[in-house]
Amino acid sequence: MEVEIKGYIVAYFSKYDSPAVPHNYIFMTHKPHDPCFVVVEEHLHIVEFEVPDNWVPQRVELMRAAQAKARLEAEATVAEIEQELQKLLCLENTV
């Protein structure tokens, strides 16, 4: 699978080094507005990677839904424990 990333080749001029010589070059996905950065070229970067045969996007969605459900259940359990704890602290008159 190939993914295209549009961005900019940017020269970084350090405030502390010689102002005429760039410190380094960076690929950025947005145009910088800092005066230390100068856009050299707009660039299209293509990244290629392998996707496993058993990868299914729906599995990711199912896992995220299961994660959200587990998080809600855990928060409910913590809230119940906190409520019981507050009742006990109230009875003992301690903080």
N, CA, C and O atoms as CSV, one atom per row, in Angstrom:
chain,resi,resn,atom,element,x,y,z
A,1,MET,N,N,0.846,-1.167,0.000
A,1,MET,CA,C,0.000,0.000,0.000
A,1,MET,C,C,0.897,1.237,0.000
A,1,MET,O,O,1.907,1.287,0.702
A,2,GLU,N,N,0.516,2.220,-0.788
A,2,GLU,CA,C,1.266,3.466,-0.852
A,2,GLU,C,C,0.418,4.606,-0.306
A,2,GLU,O,O,-0.785,4.675,-0.557
A,3,VAL,N,N,1.050,5.490,0.436
A,3,VAL,CA,C,0.390,6.676,0.970
A,3,VAL,C,C,1.201,7.888,0.545
A,3,VAL,O,O,2.424,7.915,0.682
A,4,GLU,N,N,0.503,8.890,0.027
A,4,GLU,CA,C,1.170,10.123,-0.377
A,4,GLU,C,C,1.040,11.155,0.736
A,4,GLU,O,O,-0.054,11.389,1.250
A,5,ILE,N,N,2.150,11.763,1.103
A,5,ILE,CA,C,2.158,12.806,2.125
A,5,ILE,C,C,2.663,14.084,1.470
A,5,ILE,O,O,3.801,14.155,1.006
A,6,LYS,N,N,1.797,15.087,1.441
A,6,LYS,CA,C,2.188,16.374,0.869
A,6,LYS,C,C,2.795,17.230,1.970
A,6,LYS,O,O,2.279,17.293,3.086
A,7,GLY,N,N,3.881,17.878,1.642
A,7,GLY,CA,C,4.533,18.708,2.645
A,7,GLY,C,C,5.543,19.645,2.026
A,7,GLY,O,O,5.492,19.946,0.833
A,8,TYR,N,N,6.459,20.099,2.857
A,8,TYR,CA,C,7.423,21.113,2.449
A,8,TYR,C,C,8.808,20.737,2.952
A,8,TYR,O,O,8.976,20.292,4.088
A,9,ILE,N,N,9.794,20.926,2.086
A,9,ILE,CA,C,11.185,20.836,2.511
A,9,ILE,C,C,11.519,22.227,3.043
A,9,ILE,O,O,11.353,23.227,2.345
A,10,VAL,N,N,11.990,22.276,4.282
A,10,VAL,CA,C,12.188,23.547,4.965
A,10,VAL,C,C,13.626,23.641,5.462
A,10,VAL,O,O,14.172,22.675,5.996
A,11,ALA,N,N,14.231,24.804,5.285
A,11,ALA,CA,C,15.565,25.064,5.833
A,11,ALA,C,C,15.390,25.767,7.179
A,11,ALA,O,O,14.608,26.709,7.304
A,12,TYR,N,N,16.126,25.295,8.177
A,12,TYR,CA,C,16.071,25.897,9.508
A,12,TYR,C,C,17.343,26.708,9.736
A,12,TYR,O,O,18.452,26.181,9.650
A,13,PHE,N,N,17.172,27.981,10.025
A,13,PHE,CA,C,18.291,28.863,10.314
A,13,PHE,C,C,18.305,29.138,11.815
A,13,PHE,O,O,17.381,29.746,12.357
A,14,SER,N,N,19.352,28.688,12.468
A,14,SER,CA,C,19.468,28.882,13.918
A,14,SER,C,C,19.700,30.348,14.246
A,14,SER,O,O,20.365,31.071,13.504
A,15,LYS,N,N,19.140,30.770,15.366
A,15,LYS,CA,C,19.333,32.151,15.818
A,15,LYS,C,C,20.759,32.380,16.311
A,15,LYS,O,O,21.222,33.518,16.394
A,16,TYR,N,N,21.449,31.286,16.636
A,16,TYR,CA,C,22.754,31.405,17.280
A,16,TYR,C,C,23.924,31.160,16.342
A,16,TYR,O,O,25.050,31.560,16.640
A,17,ASP,N,N,23.672,30.502,15.204
A,17,ASP,CA,C,24.746,30.241,14.235
A,17,ASP,C,C,24.774,31.358,13.197
A,17,ASP,O,O,24.075,32.363,13.326
A,18,SER,N,N,25.583,31.165,12.181
A,18,SER,CA,C,25.673,32.129,11.088
A,18,SER,C,C,24.312,32.266,10.410
A,18,SER,O,O,23.717,31.253,10.042
A,19,PRO,N,N,23.802,33.481,10.233
A,19,PRO,CA,C,22.479,33.659,9.639
A,19,PRO,C,C,22.412,33.293,8.162
A,19,PRO,O,O,21.316,33.135,7.624
A,20,ALA,N,N,23.551,33.154,7.492
A,20,ALA,CA,C,23.549,32.864,6.058
A,20,ALA,C,C,23.582,31.366,5.756
A,20,ALA,O,O,23.361,30.969,4.612
A,21,VAL,N,N,23.854,30.526,6.761
A,21,VAL,CA,C,24.001,29.094,6.538
A,21,VAL,C,C,22.885,28.352,7.282
A,21,VAL,O,O,22.744,28.513,8.494
A,22,PRO,N,N,22.086,27.538,6.567
A,22,PRO,CA,C,21.031,26.798,7.268
A,22,PRO,C,C,21.621,25.777,8.234
A,22,PRO,O,O,22.638,25.144,7.950
A,23,HIS,N,N,20.969,25.634,9.365
A,23,HIS,CA,C,21.418,24.692,10.386
A,23,HIS,C,C,21.114,23.263,9.951
A,23,HIS,O,O,21.963,22.382,10.083
A,24,ASN,N,N,19.898,23.023,9.428
A,24,ASN,CA,C,19.531,21.726,8.861
A,24,ASN,C,C,18.276,21.867,8.013
A,24,ASN,O,O,17.656,22.929,7.970
A,25,TYR,N,N,17.909,20.777,7.337
A,25,TYR,CA,C,16.729,20.741,6.488
A,25,TYR,C,C,15.735,19.746,7.070
A,25,TYR,O,O,16.125,18.698,7.584
A,26,ILE,N,N,14.438,20.080,6.986
A,26,ILE,CA,C,13.402,19.275,7.614
A,26,ILE,C,C,12.244,19.123,6.629
A,26,ILE,O,O,11.983,20.019,5.827
A,27,PHE,N,N,11.549,17.978,6.696
A,27,PHE,CA,C,10.304,17.801,5.960
A,27,PHE,C,C,9.164,18.082,6.926
A,27,PHE,O,O,9.085,17.462,7.986
A,28,MET,N,N,8.268,19.022,6.569
A,28,MET,CA,C,7.138,19.375,7.424
A,28,MET,C,C,5.850,19.231,6.623
A,28,MET,O,O,5.834,19.465,5.415
A,29,THR,N,N,4.780,18.848,7.292
A,29,THR,CA,C,3.494,18.692,6.613
A,29,THR,C,C,2.695,19.992,6.593
A,29,THR,O,O,1.600,20.024,6.032
A,30,HIS,N,N,3.207,21.041,7.178
A,30,HIS,CA,C,2.542,22.347,7.165
A,30,HIS,C,C,3.582,23.432,6.894
A,30,HIS,O,O,4.777,23.236,7.113
A,31,LYS,N,N,3.104,24.579,6.414
A,31,LYS,CA,C,4.017,25.696,6.175
A,31,LYS,C,C,4.310,26.374,7.504
A,31,LYS,O,O,3.390,26.815,8.192
A,32,PRO,N,N,5.581,26.460,7.867
A,32,PRO,CA,C,5.917,27.117,9.129
A,32,PRO,C,C,5.790,28.638,9.010
A,32,PRO,O,O,6.029,29.212,7.948
A,33,HIS,N,N,5.415,29.267,10.100
A,33,HIS,CA,C,5.275,30.727,10.116
A,33,HIS,C,C,6.377,31.395,10.940
A,33,HIS,O,O,6.385,32.614,11.112
A,34,ASP,N,N,7.285,30.597,11.435
A,34,ASP,CA,C,8.408,31.101,12.219
A,34,ASP,C,C,9.470,31.651,11.273
A,34,ASP,O,O,9.777,31.006,10.270
A,35,PRO,N,N,10.041,32.819,11.557
A,35,PRO,CA,C,11.066,33.379,10.655
A,35,PRO,C,C,12.355,32.551,10.601
A,35,PRO,O,O,13.184,32.772,9.719
A,36,CYS,N,N,12.536,31.610,11.522
A,36,CYS,CA,C,13.724,30.745,11.493
A,36,CYS,C,C,13.623,29.682,10.394
A,36,CYS,O,O,14.629,29.073,10.028
A,37,PHE,N,N,12.404,29.455,9.864
A,37,PHE,CA,C,12.187,28.441,8.842
A,37,PHE,C,C,11.922,29.098,7.495
A,37,PHE,O,O,11.172,30.070,7.409
A,38,VAL,N,N,12.539,28.564,6.444
A,38,VAL,CA,C,12.329,29.061,5.090
A,38,VAL,C,C,11.950,27.870,4.212
A,38,VAL,O,O,12.673,26.875,4.168
A,39,VAL,N,N,10.803,27.971,3.506
A,39,VAL,CA,C,10.349,26.884,2.636
A,39,VAL,C,C,11.259,26.838,1.410
A,39,VAL,O,O,11.408,27.830,0.697
A,40,VAL,N,N,11.862,25.675,1.176
A,40,VAL,CA,C,12.745,25.482,0.032
A,40,VAL,C,C,11.941,24.951,-1.151
A,40,VAL,O,O,12.117,25.405,-2.281
A,41,GLU,N,N,11.051,23.981,-0.887
A,41,GLU,CA,C,10.313,23.347,-1.969
A,41,GLU,C,C,9.071,22.670,-1.421
A,41,GLU,O,O,9.085,22.125,-0.317
A,42,GLU,N,N,7.989,22.709,-2.204
A,42,GLU,CA,C,6.814,21.904,-1.877
A,42,GLU,C,C,7.118,20.502,-2.381
A,42,GLU,O,O,7.625,20.333,-3.490
A,43,HIS,N,N,6.807,19.492,-1.564
A,43,HIS,CA,C,7.275,18.146,-1.885
A,43,HIS,C,C,6.168,17.130,-1.638
A,43,HIS,O,O,5.395,17.260,-0.688
A,44,LEU,N,N,6.098,16.118,-2.497
A,44,LEU,CA,C,5.174,15.005,-2.325
A,44,LEU,C,C,6.002,13.788,-1.954
A,44,LEU,O,O,6.819,13.326,-2.750
A,45,HIS,N,N,5.801,13.271,-0.765
A,45,HIS,CA,C,6.562,12.128,-0.262
A,45,HIS,C,C,5.669,10.901,-0.318
A,45,HIS,O,O,4.545,10.936,0.181
A,46,ILE,N,N,6.142,9.829,-0.909
A,46,ILE,CA,C,5.359,8.600,-1.018
A,46,ILE,C,C,5.963,7.553,-0.084
A,46,ILE,O,O,7.146,7.225,-0.165
A,47,VAL,N,N,5.115,7.042,0.801
A,47,VAL,CA,C,5.537,6.012,1.752
A,47,VAL,C,C,4.874,4.705,1.340
A,47,VAL,O,O,3.665,4.661,1.112
A,48,GLU,N,N,5.654,3.660,1.246
A,48,GLU,CA,C,5.107,2.356,0.878
A,48,GLU,C,C,5.307,1.393,2.037
A,48,GLU,O,O,6.392,1.324,2.614
A,49,PHE,N,N,4.266,0.655,2.374
A,49,PHE,CA,C,4.365,-0.325,3.443
A,49,PHE,C,C,3.462,-1.513,3.137
A,49,PHE,O,O,2.519,-1.411,2.353
A,50,GLU,N,N,3.769,-2.642,3.773
A,50,GLU,CA,C,2.999,-3.858,3.548
A,50,GLU,C,C,1.871,-3.957,4.567
A,50,GLU,O,O,2.056,-3.673,5.750
A,51,VAL,N,N,0.715,-4.360,4.094
A,51,VAL,CA,C,-0.429,-4.585,4.968
A,51,VAL,C,C,-0.604,-6.095,5.088
A,51,VAL,O,O,-0.672,-6.783,4.069
A,52,PRO,N,N,-0.677,-6.630,6.316
A,52,PRO,CA,C,-0.852,-8.086,6.462
A,52,PRO,C,C,-2.171,-8.551,5.835
A,52,PRO,O,O,-3.150,-7.806,5.789
A,53,ASP,N,N,-2.172,-9.797,5.356
A,53,ASP,CA,C,-3.363,-10.341,4.714
A,53,ASP,C,C,-4.543,-10.438,5.676
A,53,ASP,O,O,-5.694,-10.326,5.256
A,54,ASN,N,N,-4.267,-10.646,6.966
A,54,ASN,CA,C,-5.351,-10.822,7.935
A,54,ASN,C,C,-5.796,-9.503,8.569
A,54,ASN,O,O,-6.598,-9.515,9.503
A,55,TRP,N,N,-5.300,-8.379,8.087
A,55,TRP,CA,C,-5.683,-7.079,8.647
A,55,TRP,C,C,-7.027,-6.669,8.095
A,55,TRP,O,O,-7.232,-6.623,6.882
A,56,VAL,N,N,-7.944,-6.371,9.004
A,56,VAL,CA,C,-9.289,-5.956,8.617
A,56,VAL,C,C,-9.616,-4.686,9.386
A,56,VAL,O,O,-9.585,-4.696,10.617
A,57,PRO,N,N,-9.930,-3.590,8.698
A,57,PRO,CA,C,-10.218,-2.330,9.399
A,57,PRO,C,C,-11.359,-2.445,10.410
A,57,PRO,O,O,-11.354,-1.748,11.425
A,58,GLN,N,N,-12.335,-3.316,10.145
A,58,GLN,CA,C,-13.453,-3.474,11.061
A,58,GLN,C,C,-12.994,-4.033,12.410
A,58,GLN,O,O,-13.591,-3.732,13.443
A,59,ARG,N,N,-11.941,-4.842,12.400
A,59,ARG,CA,C,-11.409,-5.373,13.664
A,59,ARG,C,C,-10.910,-4.255,14.551
A,59,ARG,O,O,-11.077,-4.302,15.770
A,60,VAL,N,N,-10.298,-3.245,13.947
A,60,VAL,CA,C,-9.808,-2.099,14.719
A,60,VAL,C,C,-10.988,-1.370,15.352
A,60,VAL,O,O,-10.933,-0.997,16.524
A,61,GLU,N,N,-12.048,-1.169,14.584
A,61,GLU,CA,C,-13.234,-0.502,15.116
A,61,GLU,C,C,-13.853,-1.310,16.252
A,61,GLU,O,O,-14.265,-0.740,17.263
A,62,LEU,N,N,-13.920,-2.630,16.097
A,62,LEU,CA,C,-14.467,-3.484,17.156
A,62,LEU,C,C,-13.616,-3.419,18.419
A,62,LEU,O,O,-14.145,-3.368,19.529
A,63,MET,N,N,-12.304,-3.421,18.245
A,63,MET,CA,C,-11.404,-3.350,19.401
A,63,MET,C,C,-11.551,-2.005,20.114
A,63,MET,O,O,-11.533,-1.954,21.344
A,64,ARG,N,N,-11.695,-0.921,19.358
A,64,ARG,CA,C,-11.865,0.400,19.977
A,64,ARG,C,C,-13.192,0.478,20.715
A,64,ARG,O,O,-13.265,1.082,21.785
A,65,ALA,N,N,-14.248,-0.126,20.160
A,65,ALA,CA,C,-15.544,-0.151,20.838
A,65,ALA,C,C,-15.452,-0.955,22.125
A,65,ALA,O,O,-15.996,-0.547,23.152
A,66,ALA,N,N,-14.766,-2.100,22.081
A,66,ALA,CA,C,-14.586,-2.918,23.280
A,66,ALA,C,C,-13.767,-2.167,24.322
A,66,ALA,O,O,-14.039,-2.262,25.519
A,67,GLN,N,N,-12.778,-1.431,23.873
A,67,GLN,CA,C,-11.952,-0.639,24.778
A,67,GLN,C,C,-12.790,0.451,25.451
A,67,GLN,O,O,-12.664,0.669,26.656
A,68,ALA,N,N,-13.630,1.128,24.696
A,68,ALA,CA,C,-14.483,2.179,25.260
A,68,ALA,C,C,-15.467,1.597,26.269
A,68,ALA,O,O,-15.704,2.194,27.319
A,69,LYS,N,N,-16.043,0.433,25.957
A,69,LYS,CA,C,-16.983,-0.222,26.881
A,69,LYS,C,C,-16.273,-0.610,28.175
A,69,LYS,O,O,-16.802,-0.385,29.263
A,70,ALA,N,N,-15.080,-1.189,28.064
A,70,ALA,CA,C,-14.319,-1.586,29.251
A,70,ALA,C,C,-13.950,-0.363,30.089
A,70,ALA,O,O,-13.965,-0.418,31.319
A,71,ARG,N,N,-13.622,0.731,29.422
A,71,ARG,CA,C,-13.279,1.959,30.142
A,71,ARG,C,C,-14.486,2.485,30.919
A,71,ARG,O,O,-14.348,2.906,32.068
A,72,LEU,N,N,-15.674,2.461,30.296
A,72,LEU,CA,C,-16.893,2.909,30.981
A,72,LEU,C,C,-17.219,2.026,32.172
A,72,LEU,O,O,-17.595,2.522,33.234
A,73,GLU,N,N,-17.075,0.705,31.996
A,73,GLU,CA,C,-17.333,-0.221,33.101
A,73,GLU,C,C,-16.349,0.010,34.243
A,73,GLU,O,O,-16.732,-0.020,35.412
A,74,ALA,N,N,-15.097,0.237,33.910
A,74,ALA,CA,C,-14.087,0.486,34.944
A,74,ALA,C,C,-14.380,1.782,35.687
A,74,ALA,O,O,-14.242,1.844,36.909
A,75,GLU,N,N,-14.783,2.818,34.954
A,75,GLU,CA,C,-15.115,4.088,35.593
A,75,GLU,C,C,-16.313,3.944,36.514
A,75,GLU,O,O,-16.352,4.551,37.584
A,76,ALA,N,N,-17.304,3.135,36.100
A,76,ALA,CA,C,-18.474,2.902,36.949
A,76,ALA,C,C,-18.068,2.168,38.220
A,76,ALA,O,O,-18.543,2.497,39.307
A,77,THR,N,N,-17.196,1.181,38.090
A,77,THR,CA,C,-16.727,0.430,39.259
A,77,THR,C,C,-15.954,1.342,40.208
A,77,THR,O,O,-16.149,1.283,41.422
A,78,VAL,N,N,-15.089,2.175,39.667
A,78,VAL,CA,C,-14.323,3.108,40.497
A,78,VAL,C,C,-15.264,4.086,41.197
A,78,VAL,O,O,-15.043,4.431,42.357
A,79,ALA,N,N,-16.306,4.532,40.508
A,79,ALA,CA,C,-17.277,5.454,41.110
A,79,ALA,C,C,-18.017,4.778,42.265
A,79,ALA,O,O,-18.245,5.401,43.301
A,80,GLU,N,N,-18.392,3.509,42.094
A,80,GLU,CA,C,-19.058,2.766,43.176
A,80,GLU,C,C,-18.139,2.618,44.381
A,80,GLU,O,O,-18.566,2.811,45.519
A,81,ILE,N,N,-16.892,2.280,44.136
A,81,ILE,CA,C,-15.930,2.120,45.228
A,81,ILE,C,C,-15.734,3.451,45.936
A,81,ILE,O,O,-15.680,3.498,47.165
A,82,GLU,N,N,-15.628,4.530,45.174
A,82,GLU,CA,C,-15.448,5.852,45.765
A,82,GLU,C,C,-16.650,6.229,46.628
A,82,GLU,O,O,-16.494,6.803,47.705
A,83,GLN,N,N,-17.850,5.903,46.146
A,83,GLN,CA,C,-19.069,6.206,46.905
A,83,GLN,C,C,-19.083,5.430,48.227
A,83,GLN,O,O,-19.404,5.998,49.271
A,84,GLU,N,N,-18.741,4.152,48.191
A,84,GLU,CA,C,-18.686,3.342,49.416
A,84,GLU,C,C,-17.614,3.865,50.366
A,84,GLU,O,O,-17.815,3.907,51.580
A,85,LEU,N,N,-16.493,4.256,49.813
A,85,LEU,CA,C,-15.402,4.799,50.621
A,85,LEU,C,C,-15.829,6.078,51.316
A,85,LEU,O,O,-15.536,6.275,52.495
A,86,GLN,N,N,-16.519,6.943,50.595
A,86,GLN,CA,C,-17.002,8.193,51.194
A,86,GLN,C,C,-18.001,7.924,52.308
A,86,GLN,O,O,-18.003,8.624,53.320
A,87,LYS,N,N,-18.855,6.908,52.132
A,87,LYS,CA,C,-19.815,6.533,53.189
A,87,LYS,C,C,-19.060,6.068,54.432
A,87,LYS,O,O,-19.418,6.442,55.549
A,88,LEU,N,N,-18.029,5.264,54.249
A,88,LEU,CA,C,-17.247,4.773,55.396
A,88,LEU,C,C,-16.520,5.911,56.084
A,88,LEU,O,O,-16.474,5.966,57.313
A,89,LEU,N,N,-15.955,6.812,55.314
A,89,LEU,CA,C,-15.243,7.936,55.911
A,89,LEU,C,C,-16.204,8.838,56.667
A,89,LEU,O,O,-15.844,9.403,57.700
A,90,CYS,N,N,-17.394,8.973,56.173
A,90,CYS,CA,C,-18.412,9.793,56.838
A,90,CYS,C,C,-18.800,9.179,58.174
A,90,CYS,O,O,-18.975,9.898,59.158
A,91,LEU,N,N,-18.937,7.847,58.219
A,91,LEU,CA,C,-19.302,7.165,59.458
A,91,LEU,C,C,-18.209,7.264,60.502
A,91,LEU,O,O,-18.485,7.417,61.692
A,92,GLU,N,N,-16.951,7.175,60.046
A,92,GLU,CA,C,-15.828,7.235,60.977
A,92,GLU,C,C,-15.466,8.661,61.363
A,92,GLU,O,O,-14.735,8.879,62.329
A,93,ASN,N,N,-15.978,9.638,60.606
A,93,ASN,CA,C,-15.672,11.041,60.826
A,93,ASN,C,C,-14.183,11.326,60.670
A,93,ASN,O,O,-13.593,12.077,61.447
A,94,THR,N,N,-13.588,10.711,59.650
A,94,THR,CA,C,-12.179,10.948,59.341
A,94,THR,C,C,-12.063,11.372,57.889
A,94,THR,O,O,-12.976,11.188,57.083
A,95,VAL,N,N,-10.916,11.941,57.587
A,95,VAL,CA,C,-10.675,12.369,56.203
A,95,VAL,C,C,-9.429,11.710,55.694
A,95,VAL,O,O,-9.039,11.930,54.547
